[in-house]
């Protein structure tokens, strides 16, 4: 039994590695296709023990065999094979009848066809008396071995994890049955959904084929309610609750294998990506959708089993994908061929990984074509991981050959291809400057009043993109219409999208300080040294760094850091999915939000400030300005370098008070970090 479990776990792990390699070789990036493939891997891992038991008994199934040296297989047989596995050709097992069996090999042995069998070892005669074997004394009892103690510990941990899973399921079902059904008017697309509301819940969650909402859902806006229902409806349609329970059960039973825990997290991440696409269809913008996720992620959740809308552990990955327009579109780009490849890969590799058998070299046919007279057959052939890996590699070779009949696979060249271009655009008056970069950095510096100078470097890591790189450099993506200048273009939908994804452009731009600036990059950094009045800076996964901006600003990034210094008068806003925020010199309203990073802010609050993080620390200094502080933390502390009269809650997690005689409200929230007010 122990050997069966270990073998099934190893085979499943190697199957997952082979599927991962096949998906990468076939270039599968579509989220729907990936989820289908990994769901099949989970199913194969669960049925793997049954396949190992029953596959050898299926009639007509000719499984591939690995030939090993006799010494290896016979050594394994001595450990695992019982006496009943020793058979004589044409005879019953030795223990099936109490009679003496004698085999004389002094004369040449012959097979059923009559041809002689050549024996490699000189043996005179073998005589076995089964009755004496049956009367042999039982082996003496010995204390528990190390292997038995290890097995007992393994079963104990598995039982504890299963009990934990059952407890979570029980709590979940209890919460569902005690919740009140929702009868209020709902959006048209949500008709027919099973909806309930509970006061013990702070964020929406999918349970089975139903959706459980917090009791305060009636106070949500219409847009927020549509977003939540669309997201959770996606989980219901995909059966994500049952998939997570299945993955949790596999992880609990085979807790030593990393495959179960990884599959549970991977399938959850893919399900949330599909749900995010459904929710975005009902959202006014990606930013508003991200704000809702941050709000739900900061709320505590009870111990239960369910598909929550916003889990802090995966929030940074979702924010990075959500706010990176190019990456988000690519995650759902694909065709039926992509889905077919994702489905075929696990099936082909499972058949190779699960059905391959190990056989000793001497049990193959002799040169004469006959079988040996004596065969040793272990009841469960031991199969080392290295042998399974060898056949997994062969499976990958098969998948590569299959890929040659589908979309062409172009091998990357190690040499990079690049080109540069320079342009100077002139105008009169104030310029509206728009920069859209799919992949690459943007660096802005102050320049002449009536000019925009552009220096760019176009680069690709693929040698076959050389012509495309030269074409972009010769005809840069720039459009001017009077005082309106657009630099860079978004990727076009269609066949060229995959090619262009390999090309990045780094921009160095000189522009006037008072330009109306809007700059965005899919995955690069944005550095702004004094350009822009009311600047809007956004990137999918890079950092945003700015200084000397005129007026307010808006800075957004999916997972990078935001650093702003010495801004002018005006409202300021900074958002990041998982990075840090550091803002100095704000003289207007300020809104800073991050999913899990730290926030540092200094300035003079002339309007309301809001500093919010899911799990990081918050430090801010209002100088000598007056303010009204409202600070709360889930599990951290609140401290101040200057004396303040504060109203504190009984648990010390929520404080209200005034500084320097009071003034604009400064609201600070963190899920688990500390809050500190500096001089």
N, C-alpha and C positions, 0 to 999 in steps of 0.2 A: 504493500500500500504506500509506504514512504517513497519507494523508488518511482512508483507511478505518478505521485504528486510532483516530485522533483522533475521528472522527465517532462510532464505536461507543462510545468512552469517554464522550463528552459526552452521547449519548443515554441511556446507562445511568445516568449520574449524575442527569440530569433525571428519568428514570423513578423512581429511588429517592426524589428529593425529592417527586415527585408522590404516590408511595405513602405516604410519611410524612405528607403533608398529608391524604390521604384517610383514613388510619387515625385521625388526630387528629379529623377532622371527624365520622367515624362513631363516635367514642368507643370504639374498640377498645383495651382494656387487658389482655385475656386473653393470658397468656403463650403458650399453645398456638397461638392464632390469629396472634399476632405472628410466632412462629417460622415458621409456614406461609407467611405473606406474604413475609417476608424471604428464605426459601429460594427462593421463586419469583422474587424479584428477582435473586438470585444466578444462578439458571438462565437467566433472560432476558439478563442481562449477558454470560454466556458465549456464548450463541448469537446475540447481536446482530450480530456481523460477518457470519455466514452469512445472516442475514435480509436485511441490506443488500445482499448480493451477489445472492441468488436471488429475493428478493421481486418485483423488477421483471419477472422472466422467467416468473413463474407465470401460466399462462393463466387468464383469468377473474377475476383479482384486480384490482379497480379501487381503487387506493390513493388516498387524498385528496391533493390537490395545493395547494401554496402558490404564488400568483401574485406574481412579483417584477417590478420594472422591468427593461426589457431591458438597461440598462447594467450592472446588477449581475451578472446571469446571464452575459451575454456576456463580461464581464471575467473571471469565474471560468472560463469556457470557454476563454479564451485561454491560461490557465495549465495546465488539466488535460486539455483535449480534444485528441486526436491528429487528424491530417489526415483519417483515415478516418471521423471523426465528421461531416464536412461532406458532406451528401447533397443531391441534387436529387430533388424529388418524382418517384417512379416510376422512378428510375435506381439503379444500383448504386453503392457507394462509389467515390470517384474513383480510388483506388489499386488497385482490383480489376482494371482492364484498361488497358493503355497506349494510350489513344486520346484524341483531342482532343474535348472537350465544350464546346459553345458554347450560350450562353443569351442570346437577344436579347429585351430587354424594352422595345424601342421601341414594340412593339405591345402592346395590352392583354393581359395574361396571363389565362388562364382556368383554372378548376379542373376537376376531373373531371366535375363536374355541368354545366359550361358557363358558369357565372356568372363575371363578370370579377373579378379580384383587384386591389385598389387598393394600390399601392406608395407608401410615404411618401417615399422618396428617389429623385430622378431619376437613373437609371443607364441608360446607352446600351446597352452590351453587355459580357458577361463571357465570355472564352474561356480555357479551361484546357487545356494540353497535358500529359496525365499522363506521357508518355514523358520530357518535359523535366524534369518534377518528379522522376521517378525517377533522372534522370541528374545531379541537382544534387549538388554536393560535400557530403560529410559535414561537420557542424559541427566547428569546431576543439575540441580537448580543452582543458578548463579545470581548474584545481586544485579540490580539494574545497571546496564552499561551506560556509557556516556551518550551513545546514540539514542537510547531509550529515554534518558533524562531530557535530551534536546528535543525529542519528539513530544514529550509531555509538555515542555515549556511552550513549544510551538502551538499545540492544541489549546493550551490555556489562553494564550494571547489571542488566538483566532476566536475562541469562545467569547472573550471579553469584548472584542470588536463587534461581533455579531449581536451581543446583548445591547451594546451601545447603539447599533443601527436599529434594532427593534424598539428601543426606548424612544429614539427620535421619531420613528414612524408612528408609535403610539401617541406621542405628544402632538404630532402633526394632525392625525385623524381626530384627536380630541378637540384641537383648536378649530378644525373645520366644522365639526358637528355642533359646537357651541356658538359658532358665528351666526349672525342674522342674515337671512337671504335678502338680496337687494332687488327691489321692485321699481326703483326710480327710473325715469326715462333715460335711455342711454343712446350712444351713437348707433347709426343704422348698421354698421359693419359688425357690431358686437351682439346683435340679436341672436338668441339661442345659446349664449354662453352661460355657464353656471357661475353665478357671482354671489359672493357673500362678503360681509364686513365684520371686522372684529376690533374691539378696543385694545386687545393685547398685542396688536401689530402696528408697526410704524412705517412699514414699506410693503408694497404689493408683492405677492408670491403666488406661484402656480403650484397647486396641489392636485395631483391626479389629472383629471380633465376639467378642473374648476379653477377659478381665480379668486383669491382672498385679498380684499382691500382693507386698508386701515379705516377705522370708524370715522375719521375726519375727512374722508374722500369728498363729502358733499361741499366742503369749503374750497376744493381745488377749482382752478379755472377750467374752461371748456377745453382749451388746448392741452393742458396737462392730463386731463382725464382721457382724452383721445389717444395721447401718446402712450400712457400706461396700458390701456386696454389693447391697443394694437401690438405692443411689445409682448404682453402676456398671452395674447391670443396666438402669437407665433409659437410660443412654448407649448401650448395645448395642442396645436396642429402637428407639431413634430414629436409629441410624446416624450418631451424632455424629462418630465418627472420620473417616468418609469425607467428611462435610460440611465438616469443618475442613480436610482435605487439598484439597478443591475450592476453598474460599475462599482458602487459602494460595497455590494455583496461580494463581488469578485476580489476587491481589494482587501476585504476583511478575511476571507478564507485563505487567500494566498498573500498574506501581508508582507512576507519576506521579499516577494518579487516587486520590483519598482514599476512593473507594467501596469498593474491595477490602479495605483495612485496617479500615475501619469495619464492614463486613459480617462480617469474621472475628471481631472483638471482640463485636459485637452478637449473633451467632448463638451464640457461646460462652457469653455471659451468660445468654441465654434457655435454653440447654440445661442450664446449672447450676441455674437456678431450677426447672426440671422435675425434675432429679435430686434437688434438695433436698426437694421435696415427697415423693418416694418414700422418701428416707432418713428424713424426719421420722416417717413411719408406723411405723418400727421403733425410734424413739428414745423414751426415757422423758420427755424434755422438750426444749424448744427450746434451753435452756442447755447441756444435755449434748451436743446435736448441734453447737452452735456451738463448744464446747470441742474437739471432735474436728477440726473444720475448722481451728481455730487451731493445733492440734498438727501437722497435716500441712503447713500453709502455711509453718511455720518450718523445715521440713527442706529441704536442698538437693536439686536434681533434675538428672539428667544431660541432655545435649543429645539430644533425641529429639522425635518427632512422636507425640502421643497426647493423650487427654482426661484430664488430671489432676483428682483430686477437689478439690483446694484450690490455687488459683493466687493468689499475693499481690496481683497487679494488680487482681483483681476481688473481693477478699475484703471490702473495706469495703462495696461495693454489696450483696453477698449478706448480710452481717451486718445491714445496715439493713433489708432486706426480710424477713429471717428473724425478727428480734426485734420487728418491727412487725406485730402480729397482724392489724390491720385491712388494712394494705397487702398482706400475704401472702394473705389470703383474697380480696381484690379481684383479685389477679393471676390467680386461677384461677376467678373467677366469670364466667359468660357462658352463651351458648346456641349452638345450631346456627346461628342467624341471625348471631351474631358471627363464627363461623368462616367462614360463607359470604361475608360482607362482606369478610373479610380475604383470601379466595381470589380473589374477583372483582376487587378493586381492582387487583392487579398485572396480571391478564389484560387488563382494559379499557385500562389506561394503557399497557401494552406494545404493544398493537395500534395505539394512536394514536401513540405515540412512535417506534416502529420503522418503520411503513409510510408515514408522511407523506412526500411528495415535493416538491421545489422545481421550479417551472417558470416560464419567462419569460412576462410578460403577453402579448407579441406572438405566442406560439405557441398561444394559445387561439384559438377560432374567430372569424373576422371577422364583422362584422355580417351579411354575406351568408350565413354558415353554412359557408363553405369554408375549407380549410386553406391556409396560405401556401405559395408555390411553393418557397421555400428555407428549410430549418430547420437550426439549429445545435444539436446534441445532445451534451453532454458525456457521456463514458462513466460517470462517477460524479458525479452532481450534488453540488456543494458545498452544505452546509447549515449556516449559521451557528447558533451556540448560541442566539441571541436568538429565531430563528424556532422552534426546537424548544421553547423555553420557552413561547412563545405557545400552541402546541398542547398542551403539558402543562397550562397553565392551563385550556384548554378541556376537557381530560380531567377536571380537578378539578371543573369545573362539572357535567359529566355525573355524576360520583360523588355530588355534592351532591344532584342531582335524584333519583338512585337511592336515596339515604338517606331521602328524603321518603316513600318507599314502605315503609321498614322502621321501626325504632324512631324515635320523635319526637325531634328535636333542638331543645332549648330554648336560646335565646340568653341569655347572661348579661347582667344589668343592672349598670351601673357603681356604682349606689348600694347601700350595705350596709344590712342589716337586723339590729337587735340589740334585746335586752331583758335586764333584770336581775331577780334575785330574792334575797331574804334569808330565812334560816331559822335558828332556834335550837332545838337538841335538848338535852334534859336527861336525866340518868341518875344512877345511884348506883353507886359502886365504880369499878372499872377498865374502861375502854371498849375494845372491839375495833373499830378504825376501818379500813374498807376503802374505797378510792377507785379507781374505774375510769373513765378518761376516754379516749374514742376519739381525740379531736383537741382539743388545747388545753393550757394551762399549769395547773400545780397549785402553789399557794404556801401553805405551812403555817407558822403562828406559834403560840407558846405562849399559852394562854388559861386560863380558869377551870378549876377541878378537876372540876366536874360538868357542864360544858357543852361543846357543839360548835357554834360559830357558822359559818354558811356564807354567803358573799356570792359570787354567780356572775354572769358576763356571758355570755349566749347570743348568738352572732353567726353570720350567714350573708352571703356575698358575692352571693347571688342574691336578687333582689327577689321572685321567686315563692315563696320559702320563708318569707315574713313570717308566715303563719298558723302554720306549724310552729314557728317561733321563739317566737311568743307562747304556743303550747300548752305548750312545754317550760317556759317561765318560769312559767306558771300552775300547772303540775303537775310540779314538779321531780323528777328521777330519784333519789329518796332513800327508803330503807327503814330503819326502826328496829325492832329486836326486842330489847327489854330493853337490855342493855349492848352489843349488837352493832348497829353502824350501817354501812350501805352507801350510799355516795354515787356516783352515776353508774352507767350500765349499758352493757354492750357492745352493739354494733349487732346487731339481730335479722337472721336470715337471711330473705331474701325480697324482695318488691318495694320495701319502704321503704329497703333498704340504700343504694341509689344516692342517694336523696334525702338521707338522713341524713349521708352522707359530706361534704356541703357545709356542715354545721353544726359549729361548734366551741364549746366551753364552757371559759371560764377560771374556775378556782376559787380563792378566797381563804378559807382555813379556819383558825379558831382552835380548838385542841384541847389537852388536858392533856399535860404532858411525858411522863408514864408510859404513854401510850396504846400499845396493841399495834397498830402501824401497818403497813398494806400499801397502797401507792399506785402506780398505774401509768397511763401515758399512751401513746397510740399514736404521737404525733408532737410533743408539746409538751415544755416544760422542767418540771422538778420542783425546787422550792426549799423546803428544810425548815430552819426556824430553831428547833431545839430540841424538836421533837415526835417522839415515838416511842421505845419501848424495844425494841430488837431490830428496828428499822425495816427494811422491805423496799421499796426504791424502784426503779422500772424505767420506762424510756421507749424507744420504738422508734427515734427519731432525734434527740431533744433532749438537753439537758445535765442532769446531776444535781448539785445543789449543796446541801450540808447542813452544819450546824454545831451543836454543843452537844447531840448525840444521847446518850441514856442507853443504856448497854449497847453491844452490837455492832450491826452493820448489814450490809445487802446492797444494793448499788447496781449496776444494769445499764442499759446503753444500747447501741443498735445502732451509732451512729456519732458520738455526742456526747462531751463531756468529763465526767469525774467529779471533783468537788472536795469533799473532806470535811475538816472541821476540828474539833478538840477533842471527840473522842468519849469515851465512858466505857469501862469494862472490858467486855471481850467480844470475840468473834471478829468480824473484819471481812472483807468480800469486795467487790471492785470489778471489774467487767468492762465493756469497750467494744470494739466492732468495729474502729474506726479512730481514736478520739479519744485525748486525754491523760488521765492519772490523776495527781491531786495529793492526797495524804492526809497529814494532820498530826495528831499526838497519839494514835496507836494504842497501846493498852496490852495487847493480846491477840494472838491469831493473826491473820495478814493474808495474804490471797490477792488479788493484783492482776494482771490479764491484759488486754492490748490487742493488736489485730492489727498496728497500724503506728504507734501513738503513743508518747509518752514517759511515763515513770513517775517520780514524785518521792514519796518516802515518808519520814516521820520518826516516831519513837515509841520505845517500849520493848518489844522482843520478849520476851514471857513465854511464847510458844509459837512454833511454826514459822512462818516467813514464806516466801512464794513470790512473786517478782516476775518476770513474763514478758512480753516484747513481741516482735513479729515483726521489727521493723526500727528501733525507736526507741532513745533513750538511757535509761539508768536511773541515778537519783541517789537515795541514801538515807542517812539518818543515824540510827544506833541510840542516840545519846547515850552515856551511860556504861555501858549494859547490855552484858553479855557475850553473845557469839554465836559460832557456827561458820559461816563463810562458804563457800559453794560457788557460784562465779561462772563463767560461760562466755559467750563471744560468738563469733559466726561470723566477723566480719571487723573488729571494733572493738578497743578497748584497755580495760584494767582499771587504775584508779588509786585511790589512797587518800590522804586528808589526814593520816592518823595512821600511825605505823609498825606494821607487821604482819609476822608470820612466815608466809610463804605457800609452798605447794607449787605450782609452776608447770609446765604442760605444755611440751613442746618448742617448740610454735608460739606460746606465750604467750597462747593463747585460753582457757585453763581454769586457774583458780586455786582452791586450797583453803587455809584457814587459820583461826586463832582470834583473836578480838579481846576484850580485857579478860578474859582467862582462859577464854574459851569459854562456851557456853550453847546456847540453842535454835538449830536450824539455820536459816540464812537462805540460800535458794537464789535466785540471780538468773540469768536467761537472756535473751539478746537475739540476734536473727538477724544483725544487721549494725551495731548501735549500740555506744556506749561505756558502760562501767560505772564510776561514781565514788562512793567512800565519803567522805562529808563529816563534819566534826567535829560 
